[in-house]
Protein backbone atom coordinates (compact mmCIF):
# COMPACT_ATOMS: atom_id res chain seq x y z
CA UNK A 1 0.00 0.00 0.00
CA UNK A 2 2.85 2.38 0.78
CA UNK A 3 4.40 1.83 -2.62
CA UNK A 4 1.05 2.55 -4.29
CA UNK A 5 0.88 5.91 -2.52
CA UNK A 6 4.52 6.53 -3.44
CA UNK A 7 3.59 5.93 -7.05
CA UNK A 8 0.70 8.38 -6.66
CA UNK A 9 3.21 10.97 -5.45
CA UNK A 10 5.31 10.31 -8.54
CA UNK A 11 2.21 10.98 -10.62
CA UNK A 12 1.74 14.30 -8.82
CA UNK A 13 5.38 15.15 -9.55
CA UNK A 14 4.87 14.34 -13.23
CA UNK A 15 1.83 16.60 -13.35
CA UNK A 16 3.89 19.38 -11.75
CA UNK A 17 6.70 18.84 -14.23
CA UNK A 18 4.23 19.12 -17.10
CA UNK A 19 2.93 22.44 -15.78
CA UNK A 20 6.49 23.67 -15.20
CA UNK A 21 7.41 22.80 -18.78
CA UNK A 22 4.44 24.85 -19.98
CA UNK A 23 4.67 27.97 -17.82
CA UNK A 24 8.38 28.52 -17.21
CA UNK A 25 9.44 28.85 -20.88
CA UNK A 26 6.57 31.30 -21.41
CA UNK A 27 7.85 33.29 -18.44
CA UNK A 28 11.39 33.28 -19.82
CA UNK A 29 10.15 34.56 -23.18
CA UNK A 30 8.35 37.37 -21.36
CA UNK A 31 11.62 38.20 -19.58
CA UNK A 32 13.53 38.16 -22.84
CA UNK A 33 11.08 40.50 -24.53
CA UNK A 34 10.26 42.98 -21.76
CA UNK A 35 12.91 42.69 -19.02
CA UNK A 36 16.34 42.24 -20.60
CA UNK A 37 18.16 43.36 -17.44
CA UNK A 38 16.62 40.59 -15.36
CA UNK A 39 17.24 38.12 -18.19
CA UNK A 40 20.91 39.09 -18.30
CA UNK A 41 21.18 38.60 -14.54
CA UNK A 42 19.73 35.09 -14.81
CA UNK A 43 22.06 34.16 -17.67
CA UNK A 44 21.75 31.71 -20.54
CA UNK A 45 20.13 28.34 -20.03
CA UNK A 46 17.96 29.58 -17.18
CA UNK A 47 15.37 26.83 -17.65
CA UNK A 48 17.07 24.28 -15.37
CA UNK A 49 19.74 26.26 -13.53
CA UNK A 50 19.49 25.53 -9.80
CA UNK A 51 20.19 29.18 -8.94
CA UNK A 52 17.37 30.38 -11.19
CA UNK A 53 15.02 27.68 -9.89
CA UNK A 54 15.73 28.89 -6.36
CA UNK A 55 15.06 32.48 -7.54
CA UNK A 56 11.69 31.29 -8.81
CA UNK A 57 10.86 29.31 -5.66
CA UNK A 58 11.84 32.16 -3.34
CA UNK A 59 9.60 34.61 -5.19
CA UNK A 60 12.38 36.79 -6.58
CA UNK A 61 10.42 37.16 -9.79
CA UNK A 62 8.05 39.61 -8.07
CA UNK A 63 10.70 42.33 -8.19
CA UNK A 64 9.90 42.97 -11.85
CA UNK A 65 6.53 44.46 -10.98
CA UNK A 66 5.11 43.26 -14.29
CA UNK A 67 1.69 41.63 -13.74
CA UNK A 68 1.94 39.71 -17.03
CA UNK A 69 5.26 38.17 -16.02
CA UNK A 70 4.21 37.36 -12.46
CA UNK A 71 1.00 35.87 -13.87
CA UNK A 72 3.14 33.39 -15.79
CA UNK A 73 5.82 32.85 -13.17
CA UNK A 74 3.45 32.14 -10.29
CA UNK A 75 2.02 28.94 -11.86
CA UNK A 76 5.60 27.92 -12.72
CA UNK A 77 6.51 28.41 -9.05
CA UNK A 78 3.54 26.32 -7.89
CA UNK A 79 4.43 23.64 -10.44
CA UNK A 80 8.05 23.50 -9.30
CA UNK A 81 6.91 23.26 -5.70
CA UNK A 82 4.58 20.42 -6.70
CA UNK A 83 7.46 18.54 -8.32
CA UNK A 84 9.57 18.89 -5.19
CA UNK A 85 6.66 17.91 -2.94
CA UNK A 86 5.75 14.90 -5.08
CA UNK A 87 9.26 13.53 -5.31
CA UNK A 88 9.89 14.12 -1.61
CA UNK A 89 6.67 12.34 -0.67
CA UNK A 90 7.50 9.42 -2.94
CA UNK A 91 11.00 9.14 -1.48
CA UNK A 92 9.72 9.23 2.11
CA UNK A 93 7.10 6.56 1.45
CA UNK A 94 9.61 4.40 -0.42
CA UNK A 95 12.08 4.66 2.48
CA UNK A 96 9.30 3.88 4.89
CA UNK A 97 8.36 0.75 2.93
CA UNK A 98 12.01 -0.35 2.89
CA UNK A 99 12.28 0.17 6.65
CA UNK A 100 9.13 -1.88 7.30
CA UNK A 101 10.22 -4.84 5.19
C-alpha positions as a LaTeX table, in Angstrom:
\begin{tabular}{lrrr}
\hline
Residue & $x$ (\AA) & $y$ (\AA) & $z$ (\AA) \\
\hline
Unk1 & 0.00 & 0.00 & 0.00 \\
Unk2 & 2.85 & 2.38 & 0.78 \\
Unk3 & 4.40 & 1.83 & $-2.62$ \\
Unk4 & 1.05 & 2.55 & $-4.29$ \\
Unk5 & 0.88 & 5.91 & $-2.52$ \\
Unk6 & 4.52 & 6.53 & $-3.44$ \\
Unk7 & 3.59 & 5.93 & $-7.05$ \\
Unk8 & 0.70 & 8.38 & $-6.66$ \\
Unk9 & 3.21 & 10.97 & $-5.45$ \\
Unk10 & 5.31 & 10.31 & $-8.54$ \\
Unk11 & 2.21 & 10.98 & $-10.62$ \\
Unk12 & 1.74 & 14.30 & $-8.82$ \\
Unk13 & 5.38 & 15.15 & $-9.55$ \\
Unk14 & 4.87 & 14.34 & $-13.23$ \\
Unk15 & 1.83 & 16.60 & $-13.35$ \\
Unk16 & 3.89 & 19.38 & $-11.75$ \\
Unk17 & 6.70 & 18.84 & $-14.23$ \\
Unk18 & 4.23 & 19.12 & $-17.10$ \\
Unk19 & 2.93 & 22.44 & $-15.78$ \\
Unk20 & 6.49 & 23.67 & $-15.20$ \\
Unk21 & 7.41 & 22.80 & $-18.78$ \\
Unk22 & 4.44 & 24.85 & $-19.98$ \\
Unk23 & 4.67 & 27.97 & $-17.82$ \\
Unk24 & 8.38 & 28.52 & $-17.21$ \\
Unk25 & 9.44 & 28.85 & $-20.88$ \\
Unk26 & 6.57 & 31.30 & $-21.41$ \\
Unk27 & 7.85 & 33.29 & $-18.44$ \\
Unk28 & 11.39 & 33.28 & $-19.82$ \\
Unk29 & 10.15 & 34.56 & $-23.18$ \\
Unk30 & 8.35 & 37.37 & $-21.36$ \\
Unk31 & 11.62 & 38.20 & $-19.58$ \\
Unk32 & 13.53 & 38.16 & $-22.84$ \\
Unk33 & 11.08 & 40.50 & $-24.53$ \\
Unk34 & 10.26 & 42.98 & $-21.76$ \\
Unk35 & 12.91 & 42.69 & $-19.02$ \\
Unk36 & 16.34 & 42.24 & $-20.60$ \\
Unk37 & 18.16 & 43.36 & $-17.44$ \\
Unk38 & 16.62 & 40.59 & $-15.36$ \\
Unk39 & 17.24 & 38.12 & $-18.19$ \\
Unk40 & 20.91 & 39.09 & $-18.30$ \\
Unk41 & 21.18 & 38.60 & $-14.54$ \\
Unk42 & 19.73 & 35.09 & $-14.81$ \\
Unk43 & 22.06 & 34.16 & $-17.67$ \\
Unk44 & 21.75 & 31.71 & $-20.54$ \\
Unk45 & 20.13 & 28.34 & $-20.03$ \\
Unk46 & 17.96 & 29.58 & $-17.18$ \\
Unk47 & 15.37 & 26.83 & $-17.65$ \\
Unk48 & 17.07 & 24.28 & $-15.37$ \\
Unk49 & 19.74 & 26.26 & $-13.53$ \\
Unk50 & 19.49 & 25.53 & $-9.80$ \\
Unk51 & 20.19 & 29.18 & $-8.94$ \\
Unk52 & 17.37 & 30.38 & $-11.19$ \\
Unk53 & 15.02 & 27.68 & $-9.89$ \\
Unk54 & 15.73 & 28.89 & $-6.36$ \\
Unk55 & 15.06 & 32.48 & $-7.54$ \\
Unk56 & 11.69 & 31.29 & $-8.81$ \\
Unk57 & 10.86 & 29.31 & $-5.66$ \\
Unk58 & 11.84 & 32.16 & $-3.34$ \\
Unk59 & 9.60 & 34.61 & $-5.19$ \\
Unk60 & 12.38 & 36.79 & $-6.58$ \\
Unk61 & 10.42 & 37.16 & $-9.79$ \\
Unk62 & 8.05 & 39.61 & $-8.07$ \\
Unk63 & 10.70 & 42.33 & $-8.19$ \\
Unk64 & 9.90 & 42.97 & $-11.85$ \\
Unk65 & 6.53 & 44.46 & $-10.98$ \\
Unk66 & 5.11 & 43.26 & $-14.29$ \\
Unk67 & 1.69 & 41.63 & $-13.74$ \\
Unk68 & 1.94 & 39.71 & $-17.03$ \\
Unk69 & 5.26 & 38.17 & $-16.02$ \\
Unk70 & 4.21 & 37.36 & $-12.46$ \\
Unk71 & 1.00 & 35.87 & $-13.87$ \\
Unk72 & 3.14 & 33.39 & $-15.79$ \\
Unk73 & 5.82 & 32.85 & $-13.17$ \\
Unk74 & 3.45 & 32.14 & $-10.29$ \\
Unk75 & 2.02 & 28.94 & $-11.86$ \\
Unk76 & 5.60 & 27.92 & $-12.72$ \\
Unk77 & 6.51 & 28.41 & $-9.05$ \\
Unk78 & 3.54 & 26.32 & $-7.89$ \\
Unk79 & 4.43 & 23.64 & $-10.44$ \\
Unk80 & 8.05 & 23.50 & $-9.30$ \\
Unk81 & 6.91 & 23.26 & $-5.70$ \\
Unk82 & 4.58 & 20.42 & $-6.70$ \\
Unk83 & 7.46 & 18.54 & $-8.32$ \\
Unk84 & 9.57 & 18.89 & $-5.19$ \\
Unk85 & 6.66 & 17.91 & $-2.94$ \\
Unk86 & 5.75 & 14.90 & $-5.08$ \\
Unk87 & 9.26 & 13.53 & $-5.31$ \\
Unk88 & 9.89 & 14.12 & $-1.61$ \\
Unk89 & 6.67 & 12.34 & $-0.67$ \\
Unk90 & 7.50 & 9.42 & $-2.94$ \\
Unk91 & 11.00 & 9.14 & $-1.48$ \\
Unk92 & 9.72 & 9.23 & 2.11 \\
Unk93 & 7.10 & 6.56 & 1.45 \\
Unk94 & 9.61 & 4.40 & $-0.42$ \\
Unk95 & 12.08 & 4.66 & 2.48 \\
Unk96 & 9.30 & 3.88 & 4.89 \\
Unk97 & 8.36 & 0.75 & 2.93 \\
Unk98 & 12.01 & $-0.35$ & 2.89 \\
Unk99 & 12.28 & 0.17 & 6.65 \\
Unk100 & 9.13 & $-1.88$ & 7.30 \\
Unk101 & 10.22 & $-4.84$ & 5.19 \\
\hline
\end{tabular}
